[in-house]
Amino acid sequence: MRGIRKIAILCTAALAILLGAEKISAQQDPMYVQYFDNMLVVNPGFAGSKAEGRMLLVSRNQWVSVTGAPVTHSLSYTTPLKNKNIGLGFSFMNDKIGPQQQTGVYFDYSYFLEVSEKYRMGMGLKGGVSFYRAALTGLNPINPDPIFSKDIYKNFLPNLGVGLYMFSDKTYFGISIPKLIQNTITSDDYETGYVLKEKIHFYYVMGGQFKLAEDFDLKTSSMIKIVKNAPISADITALAGFREKLWVGGMVRYRSAFGVIAQFQATEKMVIGYTYELPIQQISNFSNGTHEIMFGYNINIFK
């Protein structure tokens, strides 16, 4: 217990430093509910932390029935390299919001250290590129600006990320910044005030799995996301599981949304998950909710 308490204090202290650095602009990274299975997208230290390699496919359709609402698809794979204390990861993401579309391809590397008898720490690096497009010619603004006469293409936006991921068989803590470079996106053909800059996102995650009874377990997880000039995003999820086959629970995002989650371990290697989320903001008057589907499969590419 003393080791766990020290780890929690260190992670909380690091979070406090990040919180005090600056006031929290809009959040740009994709949002997931089942992030506890899709951790590679936000923390490269997660790469290879599981005993087996895992492929994960996530599809999220946010605020159904709202025109131009976010639609996100991601494919990731992570695997340990046996006897080398090394983990590797790969992720592909496509995120579309209104006329904007961003596609990213990233690779992850982590090195593991033995922190104690129960805990290991993954020190991760992330590197890759994003491809950005804004289909401005399809818009019909009330006050036309020359920028809307041509689409914006940015075909090479390189970035780097870092992360620490501390874990045992049942609990985990993590701090990460998946993008360190604030790339600027604007039109090269016109002088305009419309400028988009990639913002630095800070992530703090924490969770665990606990035995309730012989056939019942409880999985809890939380994530805090911090972006300059944007409200802090805080998620809490809890899932109750029967014989680690069927998991049912819920999630709450502070002042934003709540929802229900169900996951089914179809086979020893295959898991399927679904989330239905409802916003609690004014958008709830126009939205039919958010659907998120997850499919995971354990496969070892590197023997």
KEKE-3310 file (N, C-alpha, C; in steps of 0.2 Angstrom, whole numbers, plus 5000, padded with zeros to 4 digits):
npx = (5004:5010:5019:5009:5003:5013:5015:5003:5003:5014:5010:4998:5004:5012:5001:4996:5006:5005:4992:4994:5002:4996:4981:4967:4959:4951:4947:4955:4959:4953:4939:4935:4925:4928:4941:4950:4953:4958:4970:4983:4981:4982:4993:5009:5017:5009:5011:5014:5011:5003:5001:5000:4999:4988:4975:4965:4949:4940:4925:4917:4902:4897:4884:4872:4862:4864:4870:4886:4892:4905:4914:4923:4936:4946:4961:4972:4987:4996:5010:5020:5038:5045:5055:5063:5060:5053:5040:5030:5020:5006:4996:4981:4971:4956:4947:4933:4925:4912:4917:4930:4943:4954:4968:4978:4994:5003:5017:5023:5034:5040:5049:5052:5053:5057:5048:5044:5040:5028:5025:5027:5035:5031:5040:5037:5038:5031:5028:5024:5013:5001:4987:4979:4963:4952:4936:4932:4926:4913:4905:4893:4895:4887:4894:4904:4922:4938:4945:4936:4935:4944:4949:4958:4973:4984:4997:5007:5010:5020:5023:5027:5026:5025:5025:5021:5018:5012:5010:5002:4996:4983:4981:4983:4992:4994:5003:5003:5008:5002:5005:5017:5021:5015:5007:5003:4989:4983:4977:4987:4986:4979:4978:4972:4961:4958:4964:4971:4978:4987:4983:4992:4989:4986:4986:4979:4978:4970:4966:4958:4956:4945:4941:4925:4917:4917:4913:4912:4918:4925:4928:4936:4939:4947:4949:4958:4958:4967:4968:4974:4965:4953:4938:4942:4942:4934:4933:4924:4922:4914:4913:4904:4908:4904:4911:4922:4917:4906:4903:4896:4891:4893:4896:4902:4904:4911:4900:4896:4892:4884:4883:4880:4888:4893:4902:4908:4916:4919:4927:4942:4951:4944:4935:4921:4913:4901:4895:4883:4880:4874:4872:4873:4872:4866:4866:4859:4846:4845:4851:4853:4860:4876:4885:4897:4907:4917:4930:4940:4955:4966:4982:4997:5010:5023:5034)
npy = (4994:5006:5008:5010:5022:5031:5032:5037:5050:5056:5056:5064:5076:5079:5082:5093:5102:5104:5109:5121:5128:5135:5145:5135:5136:5128:5111:5098:5085:5069:5062:5049:5037:5024:5024:5017:5005:5010:5017:5019:5029:5041:5040:5035:5028:5017:5007:4990:4986:4976:4958:4952:4955:4968:4972:4986:4993:5007:5016:5031:5040:5055:5065:5062:5065:5079:5091:5090:5086:5078:5064:5050:5038:5025:5015:5004:4996:4987:4980:4969:4967:4952:4948:4959:4971:4981:4990:4991:5001:5006:5018:5023:5037:5045:5059:5069:5084:5094:5104:5101:5090:5078:5067:5055:5047:5037:5031:5022:5020:5011:5010:4999:4999:4991:4996:4992:4977:4975:4984:4991:5003:5012:5021:5032:5036:5045:5047:5054:5059:5071:5074:5087:5094:5107:5109:5121:5127:5122:5128:5141:5155:5169:5182:5183:5178:5179:5168:5157:5153:5143:5127:5121:5113:5104:5094:5088:5087:5086:5078:5075:5065:5062:5051:5044:5028:5020:5004:4989:4972:4975:4989:5006:5021:5036:5049:5060:5069:5069:5077:5088:5098:5113:5115:5126:5130:5137:5147:5148:5156:5168:5183:5182:5181:5169:5157:5141:5133:5119:5113:5110:5095:5089:5074:5064:5049:5036:5021:5005:4987:4977:4964:4959:4949:4931:4928:4941:4956:4973:4987:5002:5018:5034:5050:5064:5079:5092:5107:5122:5137:5131:5122:5111:5094:5080:5063:5049:5032:5016:4999:4984:4967:4950:4935:4940:4941:4947:4964:4978:4995:5012:5030:5046:5063:5077:5090:5089:5076:5060:5042:5025:5009:4994:4979:4964:4949:4940:4929:4921:4929:4940:4955:4965:4981:4993:5010:5021:5038:5053:5070:5084:5097:5111:5106:5094:5096:5095:5084:5066:5058:5050:5037:5024:5012:4998:4986:4973:4963:4950:4948:4941:4948:4949:4936)
npz = (5000:5003:4993:4982:4987:4986:4972:4968:4974:4968:4954:4956:4960:4949:4941:4947:4944:4931:4930:4936:4927:4916:4912:4907:4875:4863:4864:4854:4851:4847:4856:4867:4875:4880:4883:4892:4886:4874:4876:4870:4861:4868:4876:4875:4883:4886:4877:4873:4886:4890:4891:4879:4861:4855:4844:4840:4836:4835:4833:4833:4834:4836:4844:4836:4822:4822:4811:4804:4815:4826:4819:4822:4819:4823:4822:4831:4836:4848:4856:4866:4866:4868:4882:4881:4887:4880:4872:4857:4847:4836:4828:4819:4814:4810:4810:4809:4808:4804:4791:4792:4792:4798:4797:4805:4807:4818:4827:4841:4855:4869:4884:4898:4915:4931:4944:4957:4967:4962:4953:4936:4925:4911:4899:4887:4869:4856:4839:4823:4809:4804:4793:4786:4781:4776:4770:4763:4752:4751:4759:4764:4768:4777:4776:4764:4763:4756:4759:4759:4746:4742:4746:4761:4762:4772:4771:4778:4794:4806:4822:4839:4854:4872:4886:4902:4910:4923:4930:4937:4940:4942:4944:4937:4933:4924:4915:4901:4886:4871:4859:4856:4848:4842:4828:4815:4806:4792:4778:4763:4753:4756:4766:4781:4796:4800:4809:4813:4827:4832:4848:4864:4873:4889:4898:4911:4918:4928:4936:4940:4944:4953:4965:4969:4972:4971:4958:4953:4947:4948:4938:4937:4931:4927:4919:4916:4906:4900:4892:4885:4888:4888:4895:4909:4905:4913:4916:4923:4925:4928:4928:4931:4932:4926:4929:4922:4909:4904:4905:4912:4914:4918:4913:4917:4912:4917:4919:4906:4899:4901:4901:4896:4897:4889:4888:4880:4882:4870:4865:4871:4865:4859:4861:4862:4863:4868:4868:4874:4874:4882:4880:4892:4890:4880:4868:4869:4866:4852:4848:4846:4854:4857:4849:4852:4846:4850:4845:4849:4847:4852:4846:4842:4833:4833:4837)
capx = (5000:5014:5021:5004:5002:5019:5014:4997:5006:5019:5005:4994:5009:5013:4995:4995:5011:5002:4986:4996:5006:4992:4974:4965:4957:4946:4950:4955:4960:4947:4936:4933:4923:4931:4948:4954:4955:4961:4975:4988:4980:4984:4999:5014:5019:5005:5013:5017:5010:4999:5005:4999:4998:4981:4972:4959:4946:4935:4921:4913:4898:4895:4878:4869:4856:4867:4874:4893:4895:4911:4914:4930:4937:4954:4964:4978:4990:5001:5013:5027:5044:5047:5062:5067:5057:5051:5034:5029:5013:5004:4989:4979:4965:4953:4943:4929:4920:4910:4921:4937:4945:4961:4970:4985:4997:5008:5021:5024:5040:5040:5054:5049:5057:5054:5048:5044:5039:5021:5024:5032:5033:5033:5042:5035:5039:5026:5030:5020:5011:4994:4985:4973:4959:4946:4933:4929:4922:4907:4901:4890:4894:4883:4898:4910:4929:4942:4947:4931:4936:4948:4950:4964:4976:4990:4998:5012:5010:5024:5022:5030:5023:5029:5020:5023:5012:5014:5005:5003:4991:4976:4980:4987:4992:4998:5003:5005:5006:5003:5007:5021:5022:5009:5007:4999:4985:4980:4978:4994:4985:4976:4979:4966:4961:4956:4970:4970:4984:4986:4985:4995:4984:4989:4981:4981:4973:4970:4961:4960:4951:4945:4937:4919:4915:4920:4912:4911:4923:4923:4933:4935:4944:4946:4954:4957:4961:4968:4970:4974:4959:4947:4937:4945:4937:4935:4928:4924:4918:4914:4910:4904:4909:4902:4916:4926:4915:4901:4904:4890:4892:4891:4901:4900:4909:4909:4896:4896:4888:4883:4881:4880:4894:4893:4907:4907:4922:4916:4931:4947:4955:4940:4931:4916:4911:4897:4893:4878:4881:4869:4875:4869:4872:4861:4866:4855:4839:4845:4855:4850:4865:4882:4886:4904:4908:4924:4931:4947:4957:4973:4986:5004:5013:5031:5034)
capy = (5000:5012:5010:5013:5029:5036:5033:5042:5056:5058:5058:5070:5082:5081:5085:5100:5107:5105:5113:5128:5131:5140:5144:5130:5136:5122:5104:5096:5078:5065:5060:5042:5034:5017:5026:5013:5000:5013:5021:5020:5035:5047:5039:5031:5023:5011:5002:4984:4985:4970:4952:4950:4961:4969:4976:4989:4997:5011:5020:5035:5045:5060:5070:5059:5070:5086:5091:5092:5083:5074:5057:5048:5031:5024:5008:5004:4990:4987:4973:4969:4963:4947:4948:4965:4977:4986:4989:4995:5003:5010:5020:5027:5040:5049:5063:5074:5089:5099:5104:5100:5083:5077:5060:5055:5040:5038:5025:5022:5016:5012:5006:4997:4999:4988:5001:4989:4970:4974:4990:4993:5010:5012:5027:5031:5041:5045:5051:5053:5065:5072:5077:5091:5097:5110:5109:5128:5129:5119:5132:5147:5160:5175:5187:5179:5180:5176:5161:5152:5152:5138:5122:5121:5107:5103:5087:5086:5091:5081:5079:5071:5065:5058:5048:5039:5024:5015:4999:4983:4968:4977:4996:5010:5028:5039:5056:5061:5074:5066:5081:5093:5103:5117:5116:5132:5129:5143:5147:5151:5161:5174:5185:5181:5181:5162:5153:5136:5130:5113:5114:5104:5092:5085:5069:5061:5043:5032:5016:4998:4982:4975:4958:4960:4942:4925:4929:4948:4961:4980:4990:5009:5022:5041:5053:5072:5081:5099:5111:5129:5141:5126:5119:5104:5088:5075:5057:5044:5026:5011:4993:4978:4961:4944:4931:4944:4940:4952:4970:4983:5001:5019:5035:5053:5068:5083:5096:5088:5070:5054:5037:5018:5005:4987:4975:4957:4945:4935:4923:4922:4934:4945:4959:4969:4986:4998:5015:5026:5044:5058:5076:5087:5104:5113:5102:5089:5098:5093:5077:5059:5055:5048:5030:5022:5004:4996:4979:4972:4956:4949:4944:4942:4949:4948:4931)
capz = (5000:5004:4986:4978:4989:4984:4965:4967:4976:4962:4948:4958:4961:4942:4938:4950:4941:4924:4931:4938:4922:4912:4912:4903:4869:4861:4864:4847:4850:4848:4863:4868:4882:4881:4883:4896:4881:4869:4880:4866:4857:4872:4881:4872:4888:4887:4871:4875:4893:4891:4890:4872:4857:4854:4839:4843:4831:4838:4829:4837:4830:4841:4843:4830:4820:4822:4805:4805:4822:4825:4818:4823:4818:4825:4822:4834:4838:4853:4857:4869:4863:4873:4885:4879:4891:4875:4869:4851:4845:4830:4828:4813:4816:4806:4814:4804:4811:4799:4784:4794:4792:4800:4797:4808:4808:4823:4830:4848:4858:4876:4888:4904:4921:4936:4950:4963:4965:4958:4947:4931:4922:4903:4897:4880:4864:4850:4833:4817:4805:4802:4786:4787:4775:4777:4763:4764:4746:4751:4764:4761:4773:4776:4774:4761:4764:4751:4761:4757:4739:4741:4752:4764:4763:4775:4770:4782:4801:4810:4829:4844:4861:4877:4891:4908:4912:4929:4930:4940:4937:4943:4944:4933:4933:4918:4913:4895:4881:4865:4854:4859:4843:4840:4821:4813:4800:4789:4771:4761:4748:4758:4773:4785:4803:4802:4810:4818:4829:4836:4855:4868:4877:4895:4900:4917:4919:4934:4936:4943:4944:4960:4966:4973:4975:4967:4951:4951:4948:4947:4935:4938:4927:4927:4915:4916:4900:4901:4886:4886:4887:4887:4902:4910:4904:4918:4915:4927:4922:4932:4925:4935:4927:4928:4927:4917:4902:4903:4909:4911:4919:4916:4913:4918:4910:4921:4915:4898:4897:4904:4897:4898:4893:4889:4885:4880:4880:4865:4865:4875:4862:4856:4865:4859:4867:4865:4873:4872:4878:4881:4882:4897:4888:4876:4862:4870:4863:4845:4847:4848:4858:4854:4849:4851:4846:4850:4844:4851:4846:4854:4841:4842:4827:4834:4842)
cpx = (5004:5017:5016:5002:5007:5017:5008:4999:5010:5014:5001:4998:5010:5007:4995:5000:5008:4996:4988:5000:5002:4985:4972:4962:4954:4950:4949:4956:4954:4945:4933:4930:4926:4939:4953:4956:4959:4967:4981:4988:4982:4990:5003:5017:5015:5007:5016:5016:5006:5003:5005:4998:4990:4980:4966:4956:4940:4931:4916:4909:4894:4889:4875:4863:4858:4872:4881:4896:4901:4910:4921:4930:4945:4955:4971:4980:4995:5003:5019:5032:5046:5054:5066:5065:5055:5044:5033:5021:5012:4997:4987:4972:4962:4947:4940:4924:4918:4914:4928:4938:4952:4962:4977:4987:5003:5011:5023:5030:5040:5046:5052:5054:5053:5054:5048:5042:5032:5021:5029:5030:5036:5034:5041:5036:5034:5028:5026:5018:5004:4993:4979:4970:4953:4942:4928:4924:4915:4902:4898:4889:4890:4888:4904:4917:4932:4944:4943:4931:4940:4949:4957:4967:4983:4992:5004:5013:5014:5023:5026:5026:5027:5023:5024:5017:5015:5008:5007:4998:4984:4975:4984:4987:4996:4997:5006:5004:5007:5005:5011:5022:5015:5009:5002:4995:4981:4980:4984:4992:4982:4978:4972:4967:4960:4962:4969:4977:4983:4988:4988:4989:4988:4983:4984:4975:4975:4965:4963:4954:4951:4940:4931:4917:4918:4919:4911:4917:4921:4929:4932:4941:4942:4951:4952:4961:4961:4971:4969:4968:4953:4945:4940:4939:4939:4930:4929:4920:4919:4910:4910:4904:4907:4907:4921:4924:4910:4902:4899:4892:4890:4897:4898:4906:4907:4906:4896:4891:4888:4881:4881:4885:4892:4899:4906:4913:4919:4920:4937:4951:4951:4935:4927:4913:4906:4895:4888:4878:4876:4872:4870:4869:4866:4860:4861:4848:4839:4848:4851:4855:4871:4883:4894:4904:4915:4925:4939:4949:4964:4976:4993:5008:5021:5031:5041)
cpy = (5006:5014:5013:5020:5033:5037:5038:5049:5059:5060:5064:5076:5084:5085:5092:5105:5109:5110:5121:5132:5137:5139:5139:5134:5129:5116:5101:5089:5075:5063:5053:5041:5028:5018:5021:5007:5003:5018:5023:5027:5041:5046:5033:5026:5017:5005:4996:4983:4979:4964:4950:4956:4961:4974:4979:4993:5000:5016:5024:5040:5049:5064:5068:5064:5077:5086:5094:5090:5079:5067:5055:5040:5031:5017:5008:4997:4991:4980:4974:4965:4958:4948:4954:4971:4982:4984:4993:4996:5007:5012:5024:5030:5045:5053:5069:5078:5094:5099:5102:5092:5082:5069:5060:5048:5041:5031:5027:5017:5017:5007:5005:4996:4996:4993:4998:4981:4970:4979:4990:5000:5010:5020:5028:5037:5040:5049:5049:5060:5065:5075:5080:5094:5101:5112:5116:5130:5126:5123:5138:5152:5166:5181:5184:5182:5176:5169:5156:5150:5146:5133:5123:5114:5108:5096:5084:5090:5086:5083:5074:5071:5061:5056:5044:5035:5019:5010:4993:4978:4971:4985:4999:5017:5030:5046:5056:5067:5071:5070:5087:5099:5107:5119:5122:5130:5135:5143:5151:5156:5168:5176:5185:5180:5174:5158:5148:5133:5124:5114:5108:5102:5088:5080:5066:5055:5039:5027:5009:4993:4978:4969:4960:4954:4937:4926:4936:4952:4968:4983:4998:5013:5030:5044:5061:5074:5089:5102:5118:5133:5137:5124:5113:5099:5082:5069:5052:5038:5021:5005:4987:4972:4955:4939:4933:4942:4945:4958:4975:4989:5007:5024:5042:5058:5074:5089:5095:5082:5065:5048:5030:5014:4998:4984:4968:4953:4939:4928:4925:4928:4940:4948:4964:4974:4991:5003:5019:5032:5049:5065:5080:5095:5105:5109:5096:5090:5096:5087:5071:5055:5053:5040:5029:5014:5003:4988:4978:4964:4955:4945:4946:4942:4947:4942:4932)
cpz = (5000:4997:4981:4980:4986:4976:4964:4969:4971:4956:4950:4958:4954:4939:4940:4946:4934:4925:4932:4932:4918:4913:4906:4897:4867:4861:4857:4846:4851:4855:4862:4875:4884:4881:4887:4892:4875:4871:4875:4862:4861:4876:4877:4877:4889:4882:4874:4883:4895:4889:4883:4868:4856:4848:4841:4838:4835:4833:4833:4833:4835:4839:4836:4829:4819:4816:4806:4811:4821:4824:4818:4822:4819:4825:4826:4835:4843:4855:4861:4865:4868:4875:4883:4883:4886:4873:4862:4850:4839:4830:4822:4815:4811:4810:4809:4809:4806:4793:4786:4794:4793:4801:4800:4808:4813:4825:4837:4850:4865:4879:4895:4909:4927:4942:4956:4962:4961:4952:4942:4928:4915:4902:4889:4876:4859:4845:4827:4814:4805:4796:4787:4781:4778:4771:4764:4758:4746:4756:4761:4766:4772:4773:4771:4762:4759:4753:4759:4750:4737:4747:4754:4765:4767:4775:4774:4789:4805:4818:4833:4851:4866:4882:4896:4910:4917:4930:4934:4937:4937:4943:4939:4934:4927:4917:4906:4891:4874:4859:4857:4854:4841:4833:4820:4807:4798:4781:4768:4756:4750:4765:4776:4792:4805:4803:4815:4820:4833:4843:4859:4873:4883:4897:4907:4918:4925:4934:4939:4942:4951:4961:4971:4976:4970:4960:4948:4952:4946:4944:4935:4934:4928:4922:4915:4910:4901:4894:4887:4884:4885:4894:4903:4909:4909:4917:4920:4925:4927:4928:4930:4930:4930:4925:4922:4910:4900:4908:4907:4916:4916:4916:4915:4916:4913:4917:4908:4896:4902:4900:4900:4894:4894:4885:4885:4878:4876:4865:4870:4872:4859:4861:4861:4864:4864:4870:4870:4877:4876:4884:4887:4895:4883:4870:4862:4867:4855:4843:4849:4851:4854:4854:4848:4851:4846:4849:4845:4850:4848:4848:4842:4835:4828:4839:4846)
residu = (MET:ARG:GLY:ILE:ARG:LYS:ILE:ALA:ILE:LEU:CYS:THR:ALA:ALA:LEU:ALA:ILE:LEU:LEU:GLY:ALA:GLU:LYS:ILE:SER:ALA:GLN:GLN:ASP:PRO:MET:TYR:VAL:GLN:TYR:PHE:ASP:ASN:MET:LEU:VAL:VAL:ASN:PRO:GLY:PHE:ALA:GLY:SER:LYS:ALA:GLU:GLY:ARG:MET:LEU:LEU:VAL:SER:ARG:ASN:GLN:TRP:VAL:SER:VAL:THR:GLY:ALA:PRO:VAL:THR:HIS:SER:LEU:SER:TYR:THR:THR:PRO:LEU:LYS:ASN:LYS:ASN:ILE:GLY:LEU:GLY:PHE:SER:PHE:MET:ASN:ASP:LYS:ILE:GLY:PRO:GLN:GLN:GLN:THR:GLY:VAL:TYR:PHE:ASP:TYR:SER:TYR:PHE:LEU:GLU:VAL:SER:GLU:LYS:TYR:ARG:MET:GLY:MET:GLY:LEU:LYS:GLY:GLY:VAL:SER:PHE:TYR:ARG:ALA:ALA:LEU:THR:GLY:LEU:ASN:PRO:ILE:ASN:PRO:ASP:PRO:ILE:PHE:SER:LYS:ASP:ILE:TYR:LYS:ASN:PHE:LEU:PRO:ASN:LEU:GLY:VAL:GLY:LEU:TYR:MET:PHE:SER:ASP:LYS:THR:TYR:PHE:GLY:ILE:SER:ILE:PRO:LYS:LEU:ILE:GLN:ASN:THR:ILE:THR:SER:ASP:ASP:TYR:GLU:THR:GLY:TYR:VAL:LEU:LYS:GLU:LYS:ILE:HIS:PHE:TYR:TYR:VAL:MET:GLY:GLY:GLN:PHE:LYS:LEU:ALA:GLU:ASP:PHE:ASP:LEU:LYS:THR:SER:SER:MET:ILE:LYS:ILE:VAL:LYS:ASN:ALA:PRO:ILE:SER:ALA:ASP:ILE:THR:ALA:LEU:ALA:GLY:PHE:ARG:GLU:LYS:LEU:TRP:VAL:GLY:GLY:MET:VAL:ARG:TYR:ARG:SER:ALA:PHE:GLY:VAL:ILE:ALA:GLN:PHE:GLN:ALA:THR:GLU:LYS:MET:VAL:ILE:GLY:TYR:THR:TYR:GLU:LEU:PRO:ILE:GLN:GLN:ILE:SER:ASN:PHE:SER:ASN:GLY:THR:HIS:GLU:ILE:MET:PHE:GLY:TYR:ASN:ILE:ASN:ILE:PHE:LYS)
# end
